């Protein structure tokens, strides 16, 4: 037994090191970068007070804010909490599987939980899904202990763990409802009348659950619960899990495989072995599926899929493991079915990497791409105009910030379009415009940096230099061009500024707007300074923005917008308008 525990402990340690390596080395994804810029960088993340978005996974955002203040914006600093939660996940996976008598089932289920494909990589991401699963497993373990031993400490630990699980991901709110109701049922069954237990249930259960439910409805009312599927539980929810976890692409076959533990569990209930765990898992899974069906049919809420349905994976795995362990008491040959569990960690081993996520490979912008841009920037008289997809904008801004804000922001308008010096593009999804060649490529092959074969031809149409004295004005005009013939042909606006502000971060935005003779907006482009640098203390900001060709263009204006009225100054602001020459 001691050698087996040592082996499992070594496996957890190796997996944790792998998770930490991924957390440090895999480039950030869009959701991670956007959450960092919107909530962590600003420190404004509390529900009802902050920007409304379902991507604000409150627990991980709050921890990342503290980590950012202590350790900076390194990927490992942002993802460290998720990585640490993997240890909690491993510990409670071990405690749960120790309830099984036979070593083969215990080891197989433990390895399947610890190294589940798709699930594993979320412990190395700055998202709430990994931590939510760790706290869910903790909550379920202590809920089982509560049902068998009726100890107050198990009640408190279960409620707090479930509260933290839903604070990390609201996708678990249905399970939270059932766990709180189940805890109340256990107290009533055991005729517990002590005020402490009921106060704990109220404080850590009912009250935060009601608040979370209200917040969820507010998100839904704002149309922010947009990620999901209307394909139903089988073709949508279960098929998506089968695709990512099992690698089964056929929707019906995948859904049937994912649901197989349910009839197995119903069959195992009559045996009597592990009846409490099997019954509880069945209730949770069926309650979750029924609740999702009701929400979809009655309120039009989309069914969860892949990452938002991921909490079903450990429940189904445990139901399968405990069910076959119980049935094997009568049919010993069923122990061979444990081999199905070993298939999951084997699949994970074949997918190990340190450069991308399985779910968002095209969003991983490697250092080689940033280095290639930096090298070309050194030989360019003006900032390089880089075109990219809008899903890459936040990731690119994060990469530029990590390089002291030295790179201009992506031009995402009208992507893909050929008016640029460099283009960041997923060639498997977009058709590349003519006249571009690859200069750098991501290891996963989903993303390439391409350079224009013939340089853009421009000449300077306007060049002005101003100084902005300390001010908290909402608008500071930089350049105005009216009724110029070149406005309709398209142009590039280059900004070279030296900014100062005590605000950290400073919410200052560069706006470039093109209007027609009637004042109607033809083009509007905005770049947020706080996405480039958190602190501006005499630092340079060099930016370039593209203004597309528009017939009827009459007025071009470039200005700083200061919506929070932060005090700032600019020692020097040079603005150039580059007239475009059409080939």
QUIGILIN-V991296 format. One line per field, one symbol per residue. ss: DSSP state (h for helix, s for strand, l for the rest). phi: phi as a letter, one per 40 degrees, with the letter a starting at -180 (. if undefined). burial: + if it has 24 or more other C-alpha atoms within 12 Angstrom, else -. A space follows every 10 residues. Layout:
ss = ???
phi = ???
burial = ???
This chain:
ss = lhhhhhhhhh hhhhhhhhhh hhhhhllllh hhhhhhhhhh llllllllll lllllllhhh hhhhhhhhhh hlllhhhhhh hhhhhhhhhh hhhhhhhlll llhhhhhhhh hhhhlllllh hhhhllllhh hhhhhhhhhh hhhhhhhhhl lhhhhhhhhh hhhhhhhhlh hhhhhhhhhh hhhhhhhhhl llllhhhhhh hhhhhhhhhh hhhhhhhhhh hlllllllsl lhhhhhhhhh hhhhhhllll hhhhhhhhhh hhhhhhhhhl llllhhhhhh hhhhhhhhhh hhhhhhhhhl llsllhhhhl hhhhhhhhhh hhhhhhhlll lhhhhhhhhh hhhhhhhhhh llllllllll hhhlllhhhh hhhhhhhlll lllllssslh hhhhhhhhhh hlllllllll slllllllll lsssslllll lllllsssss sllllllsss sslllllsss ssssssssss slllssssss ssllhhhhhl ssssssssss slllllllss ssssssllll sssssssshh hlllllssss ssssssslll llssssssss sllllllsss ssssssssss lll
phi = .ccccccccc cccccccccc ccccbcdccd cccccdccbc ccgbbcdgbc dcaccccdcc cccccccccc bgcddccccd ccccccccdc cccccccccc cccccccccc ccccbcdgcd cccbbcbccc dccccccccc ccccccccbf cccccccccc ccccccccac ccccccdccc cccccccccc fcbccccccc cccbbccccc cccccccccc ccgcccciab cgcccbcccc ccccccgccc dccccccccd ccccccccdc chcfcccccc cccccccccc ccccccccbg ccccafccbc cccccccccc cccccccccc bdcccccccc ccccccccdc bcabbabccb cccccccdcc ccccccccbb cbdccbcacc cccccccccc ccbggcbccc cbcgccbcca cbbbacccbb ccccgbbcba acdcgcabcb bccbdccaac caabbbbbcd abccbbcbab bbfccccccg abbbbbbbbb accbcccbbc bbbbbcccgc cbaabbbccc ccacbbbgcc bbbabcbcca cgcbabbbac bbccfccaab dabbbbbccc bcc
burial = -------+-- ++--++-+++ ++++++++++ ++++++++++ +++-+++--- -+++++++++ ++++++++-- --++++++++ ++++++++++ ++++++++++ ---+++++++ ++++++++++ ++++++++++ ++++++++++ +++++++--+ ++-+++++++ ++++++++++ ++++++++++ ++++-++--- ------++-+ ++-+++-++- -++-++--+- ----+--++- -+++++++++ +++++++--- ++-+++++++ +++++++++- +-++++++++ +++++++++- +++------- ++++++++++ ++++++++++ ++++++++-- ---++-++-+ +++++--+-- -+-+++++++ +++++++-++ -+++-+---- -+++++++++ ++++++++++ ++-+++++++ +++-++++++ +++++++--- -+---+-+++ ++-+-+++++ ++---+-+-- ++-+---+-- -+--++++++ +----+++++ ++++++++++ +-++++++++ ++++++---- -++-++++++ ++++++--++ +++++++++- -+++++++++ ++---+++++ ++++++++++ ---
